[in-house]
Amino acid sequence: MRRRTPGLLPRLAFAGLVAAALLAGIAGGLVRAGVAVPVAAPAVVGHAFLMICAFMGTVIGIERAVAVKHAAAFAGPLVSGTAGLVALGGAPAAAAWLAAVAALAFVGVNLVVVRRQRATHTLLLLAGALAWAAGSLLQALGLLAGAVVPLWLCFLVFTIAAERLEMTRLMRRHAGAGPALVGMLAAAACGALLSGFAPGWGGLLYGLSLAALAAWLVAFDIARRTVRAAGLSRYMAVCLLAGYAWLFVAGLAWAGTALGQPWRDAALHALALGFVFSMVLGHAPVILPAVARVKLAFGWPFYLPLLLLHASLALRFGGGLSNPQLKAVGAAGNALAIAAFALTLAVSAIAWRAMPRPRNPAHEPPAEN
């Protein structure tokens, strides 16, 4: 059965909402890192909200709505995208409630997925949706502020872990691997919630859980095999394995921050950029054609934004811990990597359309005698 996708105008509207959240979120993050860019104050204050709820929440919501094949499923991403505009308009309280509504709608969509296919990976997808809803409700209610961002990040981590579990379900692995994964994610959720009451203990549990998850993914993900393949399969595997390395760094940095080290920037962005955006770079060439009906011509230029992303992250966390200027340069490199990837996608889409197509003999006129 063909996936239900929005028409051209709705797709353009969703693209506008996603682009607005991403651009404003990046600009706000640059200001936070010490880069002087002209941007409104709400983008700086709401950086995490824009990047996680308004951007990633909308993108993932659209992808899940396409999979569910029901028009009502697009209501959630429409609301989360609108929440980003409302936040940029200077109404953070209203934006927070809109994000909560979008997250609850996303929970409903994932309940449909679980009802259709009850499996470990679909239940983890539902758990990720619940984490987003819990964090957004806490933000809207003004409760347990320390738990909000960790819960939002749980949404992304759970979603990625669930999708990787689905991809590797046919691989042979130890009988305890599945329960171990569920236990690590449950510990991360507990750490996120505990961070609202006891930031030290909660952060320590959260960080150690992330580090353990990184080790699990390296040990059991199919990327260890496909990295020896060629073409798109190898590119995706490189993205995944690099992301798992940053997830391990994020876990250690998060635990170190809980113990009093000044590593919060490394903890947040090794997770959100090094891990999550590596997954975005790796999966976009596959997901974008299915969701947006845009076909891409894959080639070596896809590696350039990936290399820039990881090199700039290394600069940001290596020298940036002691040198604010290097931190700013690294953050600028992060933003440039995302922009370069968007450009790569656009050029590859144009290149695919320009590729010559084989002629169909059945449609050719008969040759004259």
Secondary structure, DSSP 4 states (H G I P E B T S, - for coil): -PPP---HHHHHHHHHHHHHHHHHHHHHHHHHTT------HHHHHTHHIIIIIIIIHHHHHHHHHHHHT-GGGGHHHHHHHHHHHHHHTT-HHHHHHHHHHHHHHHHHHHHHHHHH--SHHHHHHHHHHHHHHHHHHHHHHT--HHHHHHHHHHHHHHHHHHHHHHHTTTS---TTHHHHHHHHHHHHHHHHHHTTT-HHHHHHHHHHHHHHHHHHHHHH-THHHHTTS-HHHHHHHHHHHHHHHHHHHHHHHHHHHHTT-S-HHHHHHIIIIIIIIHHHHHHHHHHHHHHH-------GGGHHHHHHHHHHHHHHHHTTTT-HHHHHHHHHHHHHHHHHHHHHHHHHHHHHHHSPPPP-GGGSPPPP-
